[in-house]
Amino acid sequence: MARLFMAGLTFTRLEHLIVPAEPSTRAEVHEALDRLLANFLALIAPSRPLKEDADRARASTPSPAGTSPSPTDSCWLAGRGR
């Protein structure tokens, strides 16, 4: 993910500061960086909070007789459930 973020920064830098004959204004660069950050955070953000994933997995998984599953037993917490 760090490489993806750095690629976005590099692209923004090229697009607004290096390639044009005149560099973009500070406000335009600020807008571009805001868009980059918003898109990156939207890309890496979970679709639901982790607790909801654990609750959903626990509710949909039948438990062995007399026991209740632990949220830490769920593959959702390890990221393998998606």
VOTOR-837629 format. One line per 8 residues: number of its first residue (from 0); their letters; for each residue x, y, z of N, C-alpha, C, CB. Coordinates in nm, 4 decimals. Glycine has a CB too. Example, Ala and Ser with C-alpha at 12.3 -4.5 7.8 and 13.67 -1.06 7.14 Angstrom:
<pts>
0) as) 1.3190:-0.5690:0.7800:1.2300:-0.4500:0.7800:1.3200:-0.3300:0.7800:1.1308:-0.4473:0.9046; 1.2850:-0.2250:0.7080:1.3670:-0.1060:0.7140:1.2900:0.0030:0.7870:1.4084:-0.0598:0.5725
</pts>
This chain:
<pts>
0) marlfmag) 0.0806:-0.1188:0.0000:0.0000:0.0000:0.0000:0.0860:0.1267:0.0000:-0.0923:-0.0010:0.1191; 0.2005:0.1179:0.0652:0.2880:0.2356:0.0688:0.3357:0.2716:-0.0718:0.4092:0.2102:0.1610; 0.3629:0.1701:-0.1520:0.4077:0.1971:-0.2900:0.2977:0.2628:-0.3717:0.4529:0.0672:-0.3587; 0.1743:0.2203:-0.3487:0.0621:0.2809:-0.4196:0.0467:0.4277:-0.3810:-0.0676:0.2042:-0.3902; 0.0592:0.4563:-0.2522:0.0499:0.5947:-0.2067:0.1643:0.6780:-0.2633:0.0504:0.6010:-0.0533; 0.2853:0.6248:-0.2609:0.3997:0.6982:-0.3154:0.3849:0.7206:-0.4655:0.5298:0.6231:-0.2865; 0.3270:0.6234:-0.5347:0.3037:0.6415:-0.6785:0.2064:0.7568:-0.7018:0.2490:0.5111:-0.7422; 0.1033:0.7657:-0.6182:0.0091:0.8767:-0.6300:0.0763:1.0109:-0.6046:-0.1064:0.8579:-0.5334
8) ltftrleh) 0.1622:1.0162:-0.5038:0.2350:1.1405:-0.4764:0.3273:1.1771:-0.5919:0.3160:1.1275:-0.3471; 0.3948:1.0775:-0.6465:0.4853:1.1018:-0.7589:0.4082:1.1535:-0.8797:0.5615:0.9736:-0.7955; 0.2934:1.0903:-0.9082:0.2122:1.1335:-1.0214:0.1641:1.2774:-1.0012:0.0922:1.0390:-1.0407; 0.1177:1.3085:-0.8812:0.0708:1.4444:-0.8525:0.1835:1.5449:-0.8694:0.0134:1.4531:-0.7101; 0.3001:1.5089:-0.8203:0.4162:1.5979:-0.8335:0.4507:1.6213:-0.9809:0.5382:1.5387:-0.7592; 0.4520:1.5134:-1.0588:0.4810:1.5275:-1.2022:0.3753:1.6130:-1.2717:0.4889:1.3892:-1.2693; 0.2496:1.5842:-1.2416:0.1390:1.6505:-1.3095:0.1303:1.7996:-1.2774:0.0095:1.5834:-1.2726; 0.1657:1.8373:-1.1555:0.1441:1.9767:-1.1152:0.2718:2.0591:-1.0998:0.0696:1.9793:-0.9866
16) livpaeps) 0.3860:1.9956:-1.0813:0.5059:2.0739:-1.0515:0.6189:2.0574:-1.1532:0.5564:2.0366:-0.9165; 0.6356:1.9416:-1.2106:0.7532:1.9172:-1.2946:0.7242:1.9306:-1.4437:0.8079:1.7797:-1.2668; 0.6180:1.8678:-1.4936:0.5918:1.8624:-1.6374:0.5397:1.9943:-1.6950:0.4926:1.7531:-1.6661; 0.4470:2.0635:-1.6290:0.3946:2.1859:-1.6916:0.5024:2.2945:-1.7066:0.2775:2.2407:-1.6088; 0.4823:2.3803:-1.8048:0.5767:2.4909:-1.8254:0.5793:2.5819:-1.7033:0.5393:2.5721:-1.9516; 0.4626:2.6062:-1.6469:0.4529:2.6826:-1.5227:0.3891:2.5929:-1.4173:0.3700:2.8148:-1.5425; 0.4493:2.5836:-1.3022:0.3909:2.4989:-1.1975:0.2504:2.5469:-1.1592:0.4819:2.4975:-1.0729; 0.1679:2.4532:-1.1146:0.0331:2.4871:-1.0697:0.0408:2.5745:-0.9456:-0.0492:2.3596:-1.0411
24) traevhea) -0.0685:2.6436:-0.9195:-0.0726:2.7271:-0.7991:-0.0755:2.6386:-0.6751:-0.1958:2.8214:-0.8011; -0.0433:2.6985:-0.5653:-0.0419:2.6247:-0.4387:-0.1800:2.5651:-0.4073:0.0031:2.7171:-0.3239; -0.2861:2.6409:-0.4378:-0.4225:2.5932:-0.4127:-0.4556:2.4710:-0.4987:-0.5239:2.7052:-0.4399; -0.4126:2.4718:-0.6251:-0.4377:2.3569:-0.7126:-0.3637:2.2324:-0.6640:-0.3959:2.3897:-0.8563; -0.2403:2.2502:-0.6201:-0.1623:2.1377:-0.5676:-0.2283:2.0849:-0.4405:-0.0151:2.1803:-0.5393; -0.2749:2.1759:-0.3563:-0.3419:2.1361:-0.2329:-0.4676:2.0547:-0.2639:-0.3777:2.2601:-0.1486; -0.5472:2.0982:-0.3624:-0.6673:2.0247:-0.4047:-0.6313:1.8861:-0.4563:-0.7430:2.1028:-0.5132; -0.5268:1.8790:-0.5377:-0.4851:1.7502:-0.5934:-0.4400:1.6546:-0.4822:-0.3713:1.7704:-0.6957
32) ldrllanf) -0.3676:1.7066:-0.3853:-0.3232:1.6222:-0.2741:-0.4411:1.5794:-0.1870:-0.2193:1.6963:-0.1890; -0.5384:1.6676:-0.1682:-0.6589:1.6300:-0.0941:-0.7342:1.5177:-0.1644:-0.7506:1.7514:-0.0764; -0.7473:1.5279:-0.2975:-0.8140:1.4218:-0.3744:-0.7380:1.2909:-0.3636:-0.8276:1.4622:-0.5217; -0.6054:1.2984:-0.3751:-0.5221:1.1785:-0.3649:-0.5417:1.1111:-0.2296:-0.3738:1.2138:-0.3858; -0.5356:1.1889:-0.1233:-0.5503:1.1332:0.0100:-0.6901:1.0752:0.0313:-0.5212:1.2396:0.1145; -0.7930:1.1454:-0.0128:-0.9304:1.0961:0.0026:-0.9497:0.9653:-0.0735:-1.0315:1.2016:-0.0468; -0.8998:0.9581:-0.1958:-0.9135:0.8353:-0.2748:-0.8344:0.7210:-0.2137:-0.8678:0.8588:-0.4183; -0.7148:0.7482:-0.1648:-0.6335:0.6428:-0.1033:-0.7003:0.5904:0.0227:-0.4926:0.6949:-0.0707
40) laliapsr) -0.7505:0.6798:0.1067:-0.8171:0.6359:0.2296:-0.9450:0.5586:0.1991:-0.8489:0.7562:0.3186; -1.0174:0.5988:0.0959:-1.1366:0.5244:0.0562:-1.0988:0.3857:0.0054:-1.2147:0.6012:-0.0516; -0.9858:0.3748:-0.0600:-0.9402:0.2465:-0.1122:-0.9035:0.1498:-0.0012:-0.8218:0.2665:-0.2037; -0.8376:0.1979:0.1033:-0.7901:0.1069:0.2067:-0.8867:0.0927:0.3235:-0.6575:0.1535:0.2574; -0.9917:0.1744:0.3295:-1.0845:0.1701:0.4419:-1.1679:0.0421:0.4367:-1.1762:0.2943:0.4416; -1.1921:-0.0187:0.5520:-1.2789:-0.1369:0.5536:-1.4218:-0.0959:0.5207:-1.2732:-0.2084:0.6914; -1.4969:-0.1881:0.4623:-1.6344:-0.1569:0.4263:-1.7231:-0.1503:0.5501:-1.6884:-0.2606:0.3280; -1.6889:-0.2280:0.6524:-1.7610:-0.2258:0.7785:-1.6584:-0.2293:0.8907:-1.8614:-0.3453:0.7893
48) plkedadr) -1.6934:-0.1769:1.0066:-1.6010:-0.1878:1.1197:-1.5736:-0.3343:1.1533:-1.6576:-0.1148:1.2428; -1.4574:-0.3612:1.2069:-1.4146:-0.4975:1.2357:-1.5070:-0.5676:1.3337:-1.2743:-0.4970:1.2900; -1.5594:-0.4979:1.4318:-1.6479:-0.5591:1.5304:-1.7731:-0.6131:1.4632:-1.6855:-0.4581:1.6396; -1.8281:-0.5390:1.3670:-1.9462:-0.5862:1.2956:-1.9142:-0.7129:1.2177:-1.9993:-0.4775:1.2011; -1.7961:-0.7218:1.1575:-1.7565:-0.8428:1.0861:-1.7522:-0.9619:1.1801:-1.6205:-0.8238:1.0191; -1.6944:-0.9432:1.2972:-1.6844:-1.0524:1.3938:-1.8232:-1.0939:1.4414:-1.5966:-1.0112:1.5137; -1.9102:-0.9967:1.4689:-2.0461:-1.0292:1.5129:-2.1221:-1.1032:1.4043:-2.1216:-0.9022:1.5524; -2.1069:-1.0597:1.2806:-2.1758:-1.1242:1.1690:-2.1251:-1.2678:1.1506:-2.1559:-1.0428:1.0388
56) arastpsp) -1.9950:-1.2874:1.1586:-1.9384:-1.4217:1.1427:-1.9835:-1.5124:1.2566:-1.7843:-1.4155:1.1372; -1.9869:-1.4585:1.3762:-2.0290:-1.5382:1.4913:-2.1758:-1.5769:1.4779:-2.0056:-1.4608:1.6226; -2.2598:-1.4864:1.4302:-2.4023:-1.5142:1.4172:-2.4309:-1.6147:1.3063:-2.4782:-1.3857:1.3911; -2.3511:-1.6161:1.2013:-2.3784:-1.7050:1.0887:-2.3119:-1.8412:1.1023:-2.3334:-1.6403:0.9612; -2.2188:-1.8568:1.1965:-2.1490:-1.9833:1.2145:-2.2143:-2.0610:1.3281:-1.9985:-1.9601:1.2430; -2.2662:-2.1821:1.2991:-2.3235:-2.2604:1.4082:-2.2140:-2.3038:1.5048:-2.3987:-2.3833:1.3534; -2.2418:-2.2917:1.6340:-2.1412:-2.3275:1.7330:-2.1579:-2.4734:1.7737:-2.1507:-2.2356:1.8562; -2.0480:-2.5390:1.8130:-2.0581:-2.6754:1.8621:-2.1499:-2.6798:1.9844:-1.9183:-2.7315:1.8965
64) agtspspt) -2.2016:-2.7948:2.0141:-2.2984:-2.8098:2.1226:-2.2446:-2.7537:2.2538:-2.3356:-2.9567:2.1401; -2.3190:-2.6608:2.3113:-2.2864:-2.6071:2.4421:-2.1775:-2.5022:2.4461:-2.2482:-2.7156:2.5283; -2.1210:-2.4621:2.3331:-2.0166:-2.3599:2.3346:-2.0577:-2.2447:2.2455:-1.8810:-2.4179:2.2891; -2.0009:-2.1322:2.2696:-2.0251:-2.0185:2.1808:-1.8915:-1.9789:2.1190:-2.0907:-1.8975:2.2578; -1.8906:-1.9466:1.9907:-1.7645:-1.9115:1.9253:-1.7107:-1.7792:1.9772:-1.7831:-1.9044:1.7738; -1.5812:-1.7696:1.9809:-1.5143:-1.6471:2.0226:-1.4912:-1.5601:1.9000:-1.3800:-1.6781:2.0952; -1.5006:-1.4284:1.9130:-1.4738:-1.3432:1.7967:-1.3315:-1.3596:1.7436:-1.4981:-1.1977:1.8326; -1.2395:-1.4021:1.8286:-1.1023:-1.4198:1.7815:-1.0858:-1.5490:1.7027:-1.0059:-1.4185:1.8990
72) dscwlagr) -1.1837:-1.6401:1.7094:-1.1771:-1.7638:1.6316:-1.2175:-1.7402:1.4859:-1.2672:-1.8706:1.6945; -1.2771:-1.6283:1.4607:-1.3293:-1.6007:1.3275:-1.2174:-1.5704:1.2280:-1.4271:-1.4844:1.3329; -1.2325:-1.6211:1.1078:-1.1351:-1.5898:1.0042:-1.1491:-1.4447:0.9596:-1.1516:-1.6843:0.8845; -1.2609:-1.3792:0.9952:-1.2808:-1.2389:0.9580:-1.1749:-1.1501:1.0217:-1.4209:-1.1917:0.9992; -1.1353:-1.1829:1.1442:-1.0383:-1.0987:1.2125:-0.9003:-1.1113:1.1507:-1.0326:-1.1340:1.3597; -0.8728:-1.2245:1.0885:-0.7430:-1.2439:1.0260:-0.7401:-1.1903:0.8843:-0.7064:-1.3899:1.0262; -0.8558:-1.1430:0.8346:-0.8594:-1.0863:0.6994:-0.8745:-1.1892:0.5906:-0.7362:-1.0082:0.6742; -0.9014:-1.3155:0.6276:-0.9141:-1.4197:0.5263:-1.0584:-1.4419:0.4867:-0.8543:-1.5491:0.5762
80) gr) -1.1509:-1.3698:0.5447:-1.2913:-1.3931:0.5171:-1.3460:-1.3117:0.4030:-1.3701:-1.3657:0.6371; -1.2650:-1.2337:0.3377:-1.3171:-1.1466:0.2319:-1.2839:-1.1987:0.0984:-1.2648:-1.0080:0.2450
</pts>
